[in-house]
Amino acid sequence: TLDVEENYLMKKLFSGGLGVVSIENQARI
């Protein structure tokens, strides 16, 4: 269903965003 696809995309974007933030934080330190 669309809900499953949307949840998958949201999780993908969310995890990707957290990954970028963590990388930036590590770079600052």
PyMOL Python script that loads the backbone (N, CA, C, O; Angstrom):
from pymol import cmd

cmd.read_pdbstr("""\
ATOM      1  N   THR A   1       0.836  -1.204   0.000  1.00  0.00           N
ATOM      2  CA  THR A   1       0.000   0.000   0.000  1.00  0.00           C
ATOM      3  C   THR A   1       0.873   1.257   0.000  1.00  0.00           C
ATOM      4  O   THR A   1       2.085   1.178   0.201  1.00  0.00           O
ATOM      5  N   LEU A   2       0.261   2.392  -0.222  1.00  0.00           N
ATOM      6  CA  LEU A   2       1.018   3.643  -0.239  1.00  0.00           C
ATOM      7  C   LEU A   2       1.622   3.924   1.131  1.00  0.00           C
ATOM      8  O   LEU A   2       2.721   4.469   1.228  1.00  0.00           O
ATOM      9  N   ASP A   3       0.903   3.550   2.196  1.00  0.00           N
ATOM     10  CA  ASP A   3       1.413   3.794   3.542  1.00  0.00           C
ATOM     11  C   ASP A   3       2.765   3.120   3.738  1.00  0.00           C
ATOM     12  O   ASP A   3       3.683   3.713   4.304  1.00  0.00           O
ATOM     13  N   VAL A   4       2.884   1.886   3.273  1.00  0.00           N
ATOM     14  CA  VAL A   4       4.146   1.151   3.445  1.00  0.00           C
ATOM     15  C   VAL A   4       5.263   1.856   2.691  1.00  0.00           C
ATOM     16  O   VAL A   4       6.364   2.018   3.215  1.00  0.00           O
ATOM     17  N   GLU A   5       4.984   2.271   1.469  1.00  0.00           N
ATOM     18  CA  GLU A   5       6.013   2.951   0.670  1.00  0.00           C
ATOM     19  C   GLU A   5       6.399   4.281   1.312  1.00  0.00           C
ATOM     20  O   GLU A   5       7.577   4.637   1.362  1.00  0.00           O
ATOM     21  N   GLU A   6       5.396   5.013   1.803  1.00  0.00           N
ATOM     22  CA  GLU A   6       5.678   6.304   2.425  1.00  0.00           C
ATOM     23  C   GLU A   6       6.511   6.117   3.685  1.00  0.00           C
ATOM     24  O   GLU A   6       7.459   6.863   3.927  1.00  0.00           O
ATOM     25  N   ASN A   7       6.151   5.112   4.491  1.00  0.00           N
ATOM     26  CA  ASN A   7       6.916   4.849   5.716  1.00  0.00           C
ATOM     27  C   ASN A   7       8.348   4.495   5.368  1.00  0.00           C
ATOM     28  O   ASN A   7       9.281   4.928   6.045  1.00  0.00           O
ATOM     29  N   TYR A   8       8.529   3.701   4.303  1.00  0.00           N
ATOM     30  CA  TYR A   8       9.875   3.289   3.893  1.00  0.00           C
ATOM     31  C   TYR A   8      10.690   4.507   3.475  1.00  0.00           C
ATOM     32  O   TYR A   8      11.849   4.649   3.865  1.00  0.00           O
ATOM     33  N   LEU A   9      10.081   5.383   2.683  1.00  0.00           N
ATOM     34  CA  LEU A   9      10.796   6.579   2.224  1.00  0.00           C
ATOM     35  C   LEU A   9      11.106   7.501   3.400  1.00  0.00           C
ATOM     36  O   LEU A   9      12.199   8.061   3.483  1.00  0.00           O
ATOM     37  N   MET A  10      10.147   7.655   4.305  1.00  0.00           N
ATOM     38  CA  MET A  10      10.356   8.523   5.459  1.00  0.00           C
ATOM     39  C   MET A  10      11.500   8.001   6.314  1.00  0.00           C
ATOM     40  O   MET A  10      12.350   8.772   6.760  1.00  0.00           O
ATOM     41  N   LYS A  11      11.521   6.680   6.543  1.00  0.00           N
ATOM     42  CA  LYS A  11      12.603   6.088   7.340  1.00  0.00           C
ATOM     43  C   LYS A  11      13.935   6.288   6.635  1.00  0.00           C
ATOM     44  O   LYS A  11      14.947   6.583   7.269  1.00  0.00           O
ATOM     45  N   LYS A  12      13.925   6.122   5.301  1.00  0.00           N
ATOM     46  CA  LYS A  12      15.162   6.273   4.531  1.00  0.00           C
ATOM     47  C   LYS A  12      15.668   7.716   4.637  1.00  0.00           C
ATOM     48  O   LYS A  12      16.851   7.948   4.886  1.00  0.00           O
ATOM     49  N   LEU A  13      14.765   8.680   4.448  1.00  0.00           N
ATOM     50  CA  LEU A  13      15.167  10.083   4.514  1.00  0.00           C
ATOM     51  C   LEU A  13      15.578  10.451   5.932  1.00  0.00           C
ATOM     52  O   LEU A  13      16.551  11.179   6.133  1.00  0.00           O
ATOM     53  N   PHE A  14      14.827   9.942   6.927  1.00  0.00           N
ATOM     54  CA  PHE A  14      15.109  10.263   8.323  1.00  0.00           C
ATOM     55  C   PHE A  14      16.476   9.732   8.724  1.00  0.00           C
ATOM     56  O   PHE A  14      17.279  10.455   9.314  1.00  0.00           O
ATOM     57  N   SER A  15      16.741   8.464   8.404  1.00  0.00           N
ATOM     58  CA  SER A  15      18.036   7.857   8.753  1.00  0.00           C
ATOM     59  C   SER A  15      19.153   8.569   7.996  1.00  0.00           C
ATOM     60  O   SER A  15      20.240   8.769   8.538  1.00  0.00           O
ATOM     61  N   GLY A  16      18.894   8.951   6.749  1.00  0.00           N
ATOM     62  CA  GLY A  16      19.907   9.653   5.961  1.00  0.00           C
ATOM     63  C   GLY A  16      20.214  11.005   6.582  1.00  0.00           C
ATOM     64  O   GLY A  16      21.375  11.410   6.648  1.00  0.00           O
ATOM     65  N   GLY A  17      19.184  11.704   7.037  1.00  0.00           N
ATOM     66  CA  GLY A  17      19.380  13.008   7.663  1.00  0.00           C
ATOM     67  C   GLY A  17      20.193  12.875   8.938  1.00  0.00           C
ATOM     68  O   GLY A  17      21.098  13.673   9.186  1.00  0.00           O
ATOM     69  N   LEU A  18      19.875  11.866   9.754  1.00  0.00           N
ATOM     70  CA  LEU A  18      20.623  11.655  10.996  1.00  0.00           C
ATOM     71  C   LEU A  18      22.069  11.337  10.677  1.00  0.00           C
ATOM     72  O   LEU A  18      22.972  11.780  11.387  1.00  0.00           O
ATOM     73  N   GLY A  19      22.302  10.573   9.619  1.00  0.00           N
ATOM     74  CA  GLY A  19      23.673  10.212   9.235  1.00  0.00           C
ATOM     75  C   GLY A  19      24.463  11.459   8.888  1.00  0.00           C
ATOM     76  O   GLY A  19      25.617  11.600   9.294  1.00  0.00           O
ATOM     77  N   VAL A  20      23.847  12.370   8.135  1.00  0.00           N
ATOM     78  CA  VAL A  20      24.536  13.607   7.749  1.00  0.00           C
ATOM     79  C   VAL A  20      24.843  14.440   8.988  1.00  0.00           C
ATOM     80  O   VAL A  20      25.936  14.991   9.115  1.00  0.00           O
ATOM     81  N   VAL A  21      23.882  14.531   9.896  1.00  0.00           N
ATOM     82  CA  VAL A  21      24.078  15.328  11.113  1.00  0.00           C
ATOM     83  C   VAL A  21      25.203  14.748  11.950  1.00  0.00           C
ATOM     84  O   VAL A  21      26.053  15.488  12.445  1.00  0.00           O
ATOM     85  N   SER A  22      25.217  13.431  12.113  1.00  0.00           N
ATOM     86  CA  SER A  22      26.264  12.790  12.925  1.00  0.00           C
ATOM     87  C   SER A  22      27.632  13.011  12.292  1.00  0.00           C
ATOM     88  O   SER A  22      28.612  13.240  13.001  1.00  0.00           O
ATOM     89  N   ILE A  23      27.706  12.946  10.967  1.00  0.00           N
ATOM     90  CA  ILE A  23      28.987  13.161  10.275  1.00  0.00           C
ATOM     91  C   ILE A  23      29.458  14.599  10.493  1.00  0.00           C
ATOM     92  O   ILE A  23      30.643  14.836  10.731  1.00  0.00           O
ATOM     93  N   GLU A  24      28.536  15.556  10.414  1.00  0.00           N
ATOM     94  CA  GLU A  24      28.907  16.958  10.614  1.00  0.00           C
ATOM     95  C   GLU A  24      29.382  17.174  12.045  1.00  0.00           C
ATOM     96  O   GLU A  24      30.353  17.895  12.276  1.00  0.00           O
ATOM     97  N   ASN A  25      28.700  16.550  13.008  1.00  0.00           N
ATOM     98  CA  ASN A  25      29.094  16.696  14.412  1.00  0.00           C
ATOM     99  C   ASN A  25      30.486  16.125  14.625  1.00  0.00           C
ATOM    100  O   ASN A  25      31.299  16.726  15.327  1.00  0.00           O
ATOM    101  N   GLN A  26      30.772  14.974  14.028  1.00  0.00           N
ATOM    102  CA  GLN A  26      32.090  14.359  14.178  1.00  0.00           C
ATOM    103  C   GLN A  26      33.150  15.248  13.527  1.00  0.00           C
ATOM    104  O   GLN A  26      34.256  15.379  14.050  1.00  0.00           O
ATOM    105  N   ALA A  27      32.818  15.856  12.390  1.00  0.00           N
ATOM    106  CA  ALA A  27      33.775  16.711  11.687  1.00  0.00           C
ATOM    107  C   ALA A  27      34.092  17.941  12.546  1.00  0.00           C
ATOM    108  O   ALA A  27      35.236  18.394  12.583  1.00  0.00           O
ATOM    109  N   ARG A  28      33.091  18.474  13.229  1.00  0.00           N
ATOM    110  CA  ARG A  28      33.308  19.648  14.079  1.00  0.00           C
ATOM    111  C   ARG A  28      34.239  19.284  15.222  1.00  0.00           C
ATOM    112  O   ARG A  28      35.127  20.059  15.576  1.00  0.00           O
ATOM    113  N   ILE A  29      34.039  18.111  15.796  1.00  0.00           N
ATOM    114  CA  ILE A  29      34.882  17.679  16.922  1.00  0.00           C
ATOM    115  C   ILE A  29      36.253  17.311  16.372  1.00  0.00           C
ATOM    116  O   ILE A  29      37.138  16.916  17.131  1.00  0.00           O
TER     117      ILE A  29
END
""", "prot")
cmd.dss("prot")
cmd.show_as("cartoon", "prot")
cmd.util.cbc("prot")
cmd.orient("prot")
